[in-house]
Amino acid sequence: KYAENMYYFSELALTLNAPESGTAPTDSRWRPDQRLMENGRWDEANAEKQRLEEKQRLSRKRREAEAARATEDGTPYDPYKPLWFERKKDPVTQELAHVYKGGYWESKEKQDWSLCPDIF
């Protein structure tokens, strides 16, 4: 019903991106550019997307600079690692895959998102 007003997405597709309370602040459903777009605020959404992309680029440059300094100084450098996943070789395909290592559901239960970076 009213599919023409919702880009002809199915009901399931429409609900997949619905915000859910209690999720990590890094959950993609909280992306401010996406929320603006879904509310039809296209110009604001585009500007916000540009801001987010620039923030990501600066974060990456900062990590690369820290790694370069550590290499020059001969000090250990701990590269970026995802919070809840680790790269492992899939035993069947022998390809690298991100495998859940735990912690998300415990953080959600406690509503302790202190380990989450500020990505938005």
C-alpha positions as a Markdown table, in Angstrom:
| # | Residue | x | y | z |
|---|---|---|---|---|
| 1 | Lys | 0.0 | 0.0 | 0.0 |
| 2 | Tyr | 1.3 | 3.5 | -0.9 |
| 3 | Ala | 4.4 | 1.9 | -2.5 |
| 4 | Glu | 4.6 | 4.7 | -5.0 |
| 5 | Asn | 5.3 | 7.1 | -2.1 |
| 6 | Met | 8.1 | 4.9 | -0.8 |
| 7 | Tyr | 10.2 | 4.4 | -4.0 |
| 8 | Tyr | 8.4 | 1.1 | -4.6 |
| 9 | Phe | 10.4 | -0.6 | -1.8 |
| 10 | Ser | 8.8 | -3.6 | -0.1 |
| 11 | Glu | 7.6 | -3.3 | 3.5 |
| 12 | Leu | 10.6 | -5.4 | 4.5 |
| 13 | Ala | 13.0 | -3.1 | 2.7 |
| 14 | Leu | 11.5 | 0.0 | 4.4 |
| 15 | Thr | 11.8 | -1.5 | 7.9 |
| 16 | Leu | 15.4 | -2.6 | 7.5 |
| 17 | Asn | 16.6 | 1.0 | 7.9 |
| 18 | Ala | 14.2 | 2.0 | 10.7 |
| 19 | Pro | 16.1 | 3.4 | 13.7 |
| 20 | Glu | 16.1 | 1.1 | 16.7 |
| 21 | Ser | 16.6 | 2.4 | 20.2 |
| 22 | Gly | 19.4 | 1.1 | 22.2 |
| 23 | Thr | 21.8 | 0.4 | 19.3 |
| 24 | Ala | 25.4 | 1.5 | 19.1 |
| 25 | Pro | 25.9 | 5.2 | 18.1 |
| 26 | Thr | 28.0 | 3.8 | 15.2 |
| 27 | Asp | 25.0 | 1.9 | 13.8 |
| 28 | Ser | 24.6 | 3.0 | 10.2 |
| 29 | Arg | 20.9 | 3.7 | 10.9 |
| 30 | Trp | 22.0 | 6.7 | 12.8 |
| 31 | Arg | 23.8 | 8.3 | 9.9 |
| 32 | Pro | 22.6 | 11.9 | 9.9 |
| 33 | Asp | 22.9 | 12.3 | 6.1 |
| 34 | Gln | 20.7 | 9.2 | 5.6 |
| 35 | Arg | 18.0 | 10.5 | 8.0 |
| 36 | Leu | 18.0 | 13.8 | 6.2 |
| 37 | Met | 17.7 | 12.1 | 2.8 |
| 38 | Glu | 14.8 | 9.9 | 4.0 |
| 39 | Asn | 13.0 | 13.0 | 5.2 |
| 40 | Gly | 13.4 | 14.5 | 1.7 |
| 41 | Arg | 15.9 | 17.2 | 2.7 |
| 42 | Trp | 18.2 | 16.5 | -0.2 |
| 43 | Asp | 20.5 | 19.5 | -0.1 |
| 44 | Glu | 21.1 | 19.2 | 3.6 |
| 45 | Ala | 21.7 | 15.5 | 3.2 |
| 46 | Asn | 24.3 | 16.1 | 0.5 |
| 47 | Ala | 26.1 | 18.7 | 2.6 |
| 48 | Glu | 26.0 | 16.3 | 5.6 |
| 49 | Lys | 27.4 | 13.5 | 3.5 |
| 50 | Gln | 30.2 | 15.7 | 2.4 |
| 51 | Arg | 31.0 | 16.6 | 6.0 |
| 52 | Leu | 31.0 | 12.9 | 7.1 |
| 53 | Glu | 33.3 | 11.9 | 4.2 |
| 54 | Glu | 35.7 | 14.7 | 5.1 |
| 55 | Lys | 35.7 | 13.6 | 8.7 |
| 56 | Gln | 36.5 | 10.0 | 7.6 |
| 57 | Arg | 39.3 | 11.3 | 5.4 |
| 58 | Leu | 40.8 | 13.3 | 8.3 |
| 59 | Ser | 40.6 | 10.3 | 10.6 |
| 60 | Arg | 42.4 | 8.1 | 8.1 |
| 61 | Lys | 45.1 | 10.7 | 7.5 |
| 62 | Arg | 45.6 | 11.0 | 11.3 |
| 63 | Arg | 46.0 | 7.2 | 11.7 |
| 64 | Glu | 48.4 | 7.1 | 8.7 |
| 65 | Ala | 50.5 | 9.9 | 10.3 |
| 66 | Glu | 50.6 | 8.2 | 13.6 |
| 67 | Ala | 51.7 | 5.0 | 11.9 |
| 68 | Ala | 54.4 | 6.8 | 10.0 |
| 69 | Arg | 55.7 | 8.5 | 13.2 |
| 70 | Ala | 55.8 | 5.2 | 15.0 |
| 71 | Thr | 57.8 | 3.7 | 12.2 |
| 72 | Glu | 60.2 | 6.5 | 12.2 |
| 73 | Asp | 60.6 | 6.5 | 16.0 |
| 74 | Gly | 60.7 | 2.7 | 16.1 |
| 75 | Thr | 57.9 | 2.7 | 18.6 |
| 76 | Pro | 55.1 | 0.1 | 18.5 |
| 77 | Tyr | 51.9 | 1.2 | 16.8 |
| 78 | Asp | 48.6 | -0.5 | 17.3 |
| 79 | Pro | 46.7 | -0.1 | 14.0 |
| 80 | Tyr | 42.9 | 0.4 | 13.8 |
| 81 | Lys | 40.9 | -2.7 | 14.7 |
| 82 | Pro | 37.1 | -3.1 | 14.5 |
| 83 | Leu | 35.5 | -3.3 | 17.9 |
| 84 | Trp | 33.4 | -6.5 | 17.4 |
| 85 | Phe | 35.0 | -8.2 | 14.5 |
| 86 | Glu | 38.4 | -9.7 | 13.6 |
| 87 | Arg | 39.9 | -10.8 | 10.3 |
| 88 | Lys | 40.3 | -14.5 | 10.0 |
| 89 | Lys | 40.8 | -16.9 | 7.2 |
| 90 | Asp | 37.6 | -18.8 | 6.3 |
| 91 | Pro | 38.3 | -22.5 | 6.8 |
| 92 | Val | 36.2 | -23.4 | 3.7 |
| 93 | Thr | 37.0 | -20.7 | 1.2 |
| 94 | Gln | 40.5 | -19.8 | 2.5 |
| 95 | Glu | 39.6 | -16.1 | 2.1 |
| 96 | Leu | 39.9 | -13.5 | 4.7 |
| 97 | Ala | 36.6 | -12.6 | 6.4 |
| 98 | His | 35.5 | -10.5 | 9.3 |
| 99 | Val | 34.3 | -12.8 | 12.0 |
| 100 | Tyr | 32.3 | -11.6 | 15.1 |
| 101 | Lys | 34.5 | -11.8 | 18.2 |
| 102 | Gly | 31.9 | -10.8 | 20.8 |
| 103 | Gly | 31.2 | -7.8 | 22.9 |
| 104 | Tyr | 28.4 | -6.1 | 21.0 |
| 105 | Trp | 25.4 | -7.7 | 22.7 |
| 106 | Glu | 27.0 | -7.3 | 26.1 |
| 107 | Ser | 27.5 | -3.6 | 25.4 |
| 108 | Lys | 23.9 | -3.3 | 24.2 |
| 109 | Glu | 22.6 | -5.0 | 27.3 |
| 110 | Lys | 24.6 | -2.6 | 29.5 |
| 111 | Gln | 24.0 | 0.3 | 27.2 |
| 112 | Asp | 27.7 | 1.0 | 27.5 |
| 113 | Trp | 28.9 | 2.4 | 24.2 |
| 114 | Ser | 32.1 | 4.0 | 25.6 |
| 115 | Leu | 34.3 | 2.1 | 23.3 |
| 116 | Cys | 32.6 | 3.4 | 20.2 |
| 117 | Pro | 34.4 | 6.1 | 18.3 |
| 118 | Asp | 32.6 | 9.3 | 17.3 |
| 119 | Ile | 32.1 | 8.6 | 13.6 |
| 120 | Phe | 29.1 | 10.9 | 12.8 |
